[in-house]
Amino acid sequence: MGITRRFKKGSDSLLQNSDKQWQLMGESTQAVRSDYDFTQLEIPKIKAQNLQEQPELNEAPAQDSTPVSAPAQKKKLPEEGKVKKPWIKQFDLYIIKKFLGTFFFAILLLLAIVVMFDINEKLDAMLTAPLKETVFKYFLNFLPYFGNQFAPLFVFISVIFFTSKLADHSEIIAMLSSGISFKRLMVPYLVSATIIAALTLVLALYVIPPANVKRIEYTNRWVKNKRVDYGDNIQLQVRPGVMAYLSRYDNTTKRGYRFTMEEFKGNKLVSRITAQDVRYDSLGRWQLNEYGIRNFNSLKETYTKGRRLDTTLNIEPRDFLIAKNDQEMLTSPQLSNYINKQKARGVANLQQFELEYEKRYAMTAAAFILTVIGLSLSSRKVRGGMGINIGIGLTLSFSYILFMTVTQTFAISGYTSPRLAMWIPNIVYTIIAIFLYRRASQ
């Protein structure tokens, strides 16, 4: 393909075609002179890039004949005009920051008030106890326990508070007017609720129970001893077909009196072990003193006695000495194993342990339910300001606590199962959350 060069002076144009011939053209594109020796003209130098012929817009670009290596051929240039959208938008970070900031500020404010009242209530005991134990053994373990107990409710209050403030400043209206749906607006709220729920769940299952051991030990020693150290007329199942009995057990000395253990096969008594007293050591062994063993084989009976017998029984003092707060000192795996083991032994008073196990999961789910209710109630700007929304939020919070307390009483009395008792409030408030969400999204 030839290259056409144009040089213009005045109203005339000088053209050189692909055959190296020159023509002088006028504005009417007709040749005005063809006998002139144009080869004597001096042609100004033109840069090489200006000599390249530009393809038309409708034509495909010419293929480059130079060889390209394989990696270079596979490399694709980024398409212009396409901007990768961020996974988290600016308003998501704004709402998450407001949510978490309000929640932790409210929790810290509550804990500061609780510390003041707790010191006033236990002032005599705290003046008697060493300061180091009071700070590091009691308060350092008490504050996470108390804060975690009321975390879902403070999630609800935090949502009500800062969302009402956003609605009062017309920020919610601006977000919805920009094309954000109510469903999309709820995403950062649920993300924040997930962060709080995951944190509270890990604390409730694994962190707080070991801390409660130190806290309860401090209160039993310096405030009020609620530990059960004595038991009378203790009877429990060691394993299927084997029953044990203790007339009395003293946990301070780890000593029991008038011990009997009987083994049955069907309805027949196979063996009986008796001892005047028994002792329990830290390794889980039982020492029988002044013991006697009777074995029954049809009509035959053999009797063996001795002064001391060391044996291992599948029994621990905590299996029959159950205190009020023992369920709070077990992690969830330990709590589950304890409940299953006690049920296999025929122990009936396990409602507190089962309620504690179900409560840890039910309170975590409550964070999501109360978040949806809080957003649905406070997303609209009301005439009375955010005071009305906060009042409604506090009313629902206390009604949730009252409802859960009533259902726990039903479970302890045996009217409902512990699992149903802990999840009934969540079921009822889920229905309320769905109704309020549909109403707010319209």
JOPEJO-V638768 format. One line per field, one symbol per residue. phi: phi as a letter, one per 20 degrees, with the letter a starting at -180 (. if undefined). A space follows every 10 residues. Layout:
phi: ???
This chain:
phi: .edddccdbm ddcddcefem ddcddefemd fdbceeeffe feeffdffff effefffeef ffffeffcff fffffdffff nddffffdef ffffffffff ffffffffff ffffffffff fdfffffeff fffffeedff dffffffffd fffffffffg ffffffffem ffffffffoe ffffffgfff ffffffffff ffffecefgf ffffffffff eddbedfedc bclecbefbg ncdcbcfbcd ffdlcccleb ccddcmddee bbdcbfbccd dfeneddedl ebcdddclee cdcccaebbe bddeccgffc ddefdfffed ffffffffff ffffenfded ffffffffff efffffffff fffffffdfd edffnfffff ffffffffff ffffffffff fffnfcfgff feefgfffff ffffffffff ff
